[in-house]
Amino acid sequence: MYGLVNRAVEQLVEQHLGPTGWARVCKQAGIADDGFVAISAYPDQMTYKLVGAVSQEMGMSPEQVLEAFGEYWIMYTAEEGYADLLQTAGTSLREFLGNLDQMHSRIETVFAQMVAPVFSVEDEGPGRYVLLYQSQREGLAPMVVGLVKGLAKRFGQPIEIEQLPSRAGFAGVFRIQEA
């Protein structure tokens, strides 16, 4: 994953535990706490180790950490200069989710080694749809829940999200109901 992701994990931890909390997380993960370069690629295993250490340090399950991180990611990327990109992807939650793959294609022009997930949306009725998520990375479905929650807040759209049983070929299947 790119350093931008690891920097966001750092910022989330520092927001809750301060710099000394981040230093403890890095020590537990066996990673130097000297920072990450946003546009540099790092091994996925490093990010997984950070999530595990954050889980221990904050007394949360790894799934809870990933969900909290997903929600935080939306605010973080907007503050890091990607707000315009987020705005071009849609004016509603449903539209944005339907345009995720196009947005990731734009991002791949900057982050050449990026391995983006693939998303598709199936409409079930007014304000009700299923988000299908494919990824080469295992275990990140809770992050998608957090991302959707963060996006819903960004659009001022109250939602309920439910993870459904997996379908063949998908890392996550989520039903979203707009309130």
ZAFISE-570323 format. One record per residue: residue in three letters; x, y, z negated of N, C-alpha, C in turn. Coordinates in steps of 0.02 Angstrom, whole numbers, plus 50000, padded with zeros to 5 digits. Atoms other than C-alpha are relative to their C-alpha. Example, Ala and Ser with C-alpha at 12.3 -4.5 7.8 and 13.67 -1.06 7.14 Angstrom:
<sites>
ala500454994150000506154977549610500455006050000;ser499584994150003506844994749643499615005549963;
</sites>
This chain:
<sites>
met500424994150000500005000050000500445006150000;tyr499614993849996500555017750023500085003249931;gly499854996550062501305028449887499425004449977;leu500574995850018499765039449893499534996349953;val500435004150044498775025149813500324999549931;asn499665000750065500075022349677500035006749963;arg500014993450033500175041049644499325001549970;ala500674999150028498295041249620499914995949937;val500035004050061498445027049494500365003749944;glu499614996150050499775037349405499595005849973;gln500404994250021498665052749401499414998049957;leu500565002450039497175042949337500234998149929;val499735002150065498225035349197500215006149959;glu499784994050036499015052049151499415004249977;gln500594996350020497295060049146499714997249935;his500295003250059496755047449014500504998849943;leu499515002050051498375042748924500615004549996;gly499424995650000499605056548966500624996750030;pro499385002649970501375054549032500314994149962;thr499735005650038501885042948890499604993650014;gly500415005749981500425031548934500224997250067;trp499765002249934501025031049114500674996549993;ala499345003250010502795026949055499914992949972;arg500145006750027502085012248954499744995350055;val500275004049946501105006149106500574997750046;cys499455001849956502665006649215500464994849968;lys499585004850035503674997549084499684993150001;gln500355006449999502354983849070500014996950069;ala500025002549931502284982349260500704998550027;gly499325001049976504184982149275500175004450059;ile499914995349945504164997349388500285006549973;ala499714993650020505215013149376499465005350000;asp500514994850005504185028249322500245006650031;asp499734994049969505095040349437499585002650059;gly500464997449949503615042949555500014996150065;phe500105003349936503045037449726499985005250055;val500044995749942503225045249898499354998450036;ala500685001049975501475047549968499984996250066;ile500045003049933501855042350147500464993950008;ser499585006049997503025027850104499584993949981;ala500345006350014502385009950106500364996449943;tyr499745003950056502604999649948499664993150003;pro500315006650000502274981049922499335000149963;asp500665000450033500454977349879500084997349929;gln499915003050066501094967049733500165005249947;met499854994650047501744983049652499365003149975;thr500634996950019500004990549652499604995249955;tyr500345004950042499264974449583500314999749930;lys499674999950065500564974649443499795006249960;leu500234993950034500084992649403499294999249974;val500695001150022498244987949395499994995549939;gly499965004550057498664973549277500245003549937;ala499734996450057499684984849164499505005349975;val500514995150020498334998449165499454996449962;ser500515004050033497084984949118500184998649928;gln499775001550069498114979948966500035006449958;glu499894993750037498524997848916499345003349980;met500644996550012496725004048928499464995449972;gly500485004650028495864988348864499404998950046;met500525001049950494864986149024500184993950042;ser499845005549954494704971349141500295003050064;pro499744997549936495634972949307499435002450046;glu500574997949958493924974049393499755006849979;gln500214993450025493444988749282500505005450021;val499484995349979495104997249321499915001650074;leu500084998949928494844994849508499385004250015;glu500604996049989493075001649500500115007349980;ala499854993250022493625016849400500485003450049;phe499534997249952495065019349521499655001850065;gly500374998549938493905018349672499625006449996;glu500384993850010492805031949602500475006049997;tyr499504994750007494315042549556500315001750068;trp499674999149935495075040049731499655005250043;ile500374995249959493695050149813500185007249980;met499824993350023494055065449706500735001550014;tyr499284999249992495935062849714500195001750072;thr499814998849931496055062049903499755006850024;ala500254993449981494975077549922500475005449973;glu499544995150030496135086949804500704999950031;glu499335000849970497685080349894500025002450072;gly499994997149933497195088950056499614996150053;tyr500395004049952496025076250136499265001750000;ala500704998150004494395085450101499705001150069;asp500264998949932494205090850283499884993450036;leu500095006549969494445073050342499384996549972;leu500595003050030493135067050219499365003350027;gln500604996549975491925080450280499834998150072;thr500145001749931492115075150461499694993050008;ala500255006949996491585057250420499244999549990;gly500735000450007489785061750381499735005049950;thr500334995250044488535072750294499534996549950;ser500395003950048487665058850197500394993649984;leu499665006150019488215043150108499944994750055;arg500125005149948487445031750240500425001450062;glu499624998149940488235041350384500754999049988;phe499295000650016489935041750297500214992750001;leu499825007150001489935023050264500014997050070;gly500015002449932489485019950446500605002450041;asn499424997249964490995030350499500674998449968;leu499375001550034492305022950383500544997450046;asp499485002849956493185013050519500305005450045;gln499744994449959493325028650629500475004449959;met499584995950043494025038450483500674996549987;his499385003750011495285024750446500445000050063;ser499614999649937495815025050630500385006550004;arg499654993550001496235043450611500585000049950;ile499495000250053497195040250451500604995850023;glu499465004349976498205026450537500485003750045;thr499544996149959498955039750651500555003149957;val499514997250046499855046750498500364994549962;phe499735005550039500095030750398500054993950046;ala499935004949946500755019450536499974992749977;gln500005007050025500955003750428499364998249962;met500625001150037499215005250354499634993950026;val500425005749984498184989450349499315001649970;ala500644997550025496434996650334499494994449996;pro500565004750002494914986850279499525001750057;val500514999149948493454985050399499325000049965;phe500664999450030491694990450354499475000150054;ser500594999249957489994988850434499405000649954;val500604998650039488264993750376499404996950036;glu500625002849974486634984450401499425003449964;asp500584996750030485044994550373499474994849982;glu500545004450022483674985950275499335003649996;gly500604995950006482425000250266500215007049980;pro499834993150019482335018650219500395000249934;gly499584999250059483745022450098500264993549970;arg499775006650025484215004050082500414996750055;tyr499555003049951485684995850168500514995549966;val499495004650024487024982650150500675002250031;leu499324998449979488874987150160500404993650001;leu499585006049991489984973150227500735002350002;tyr499304998150009491824973950182500464994150015;gln499495005049982493264964250260500695002949984;ser499334997750016495054965250200500484994149998;gln499475005050006496684955750209500234999549927;arg499794999850070496944960350026499454996949957;glu500485003350043496114949649895499875004049936;gly500174997450066495204955549740499835007349995;leu500124992750003494824973549788499265001950007;ala500714998449995492924972249801499765004749945;pro500224995250051492704981049632500205007250017;met499794993249979493664995849705499495002950049;val500504997749952492374996849845499385002549962;val500574997650041490994998249713500155007049975;gly499814993350025491935012949636500025005250055;leu499984995349944492235020949806499305002250019;val500694998349982490375020149847499695004549947;lys500264995850054489935027449677500295007150005;gly499684993549992491195041449703499735003950059;leu500294996749941490525045149876499295002349986;ala500684998150017488745045249810500005006549959;lys499944993850039489265058449683500195005850044;arg499784994749954490145068349818499425002750042;phe500584998049959488535068549921499405001849957;gly500564998550043487425071549769499424995250010;gln500515005049984486505055449810500004994549945;pro500045005550049485975044649661499884993350036;ile500065006649968486145026249706500004994649947;glu499875006250036486065008849638500394995650048;ile499605004449958487374996949703500064993249966;glu499995006950025487364978149684500454995950046;gln499595004549961488694965949738499624993550011;leu500365006049982487884951449830500484994250009;pro499565005649985488554933949856500365001150066;ser499604999049940489934933849985499714996350060;arg500155003349936489634929450166500664997850030;ala499395002449968490894919850268500345005750037;gly499614994949965492264931350329500005006949967;phe500034993550033491874945550208500284999649929;ala499724999750068492804950550050499495002849951;gly500524997150043491264959549984499385001850040;val500654998349971489424962050020499635003949946;phe500304995650049488524976349933499345002850025;arg500644996949983486704981749933499995006849966;ile500044993250025486485000349912499295002550008;gln500674997249999484825008249867500065007249978;glu500004992950018484695027149871499395001449956;ala500554998350046483635034149729499645006250023;
</sites>
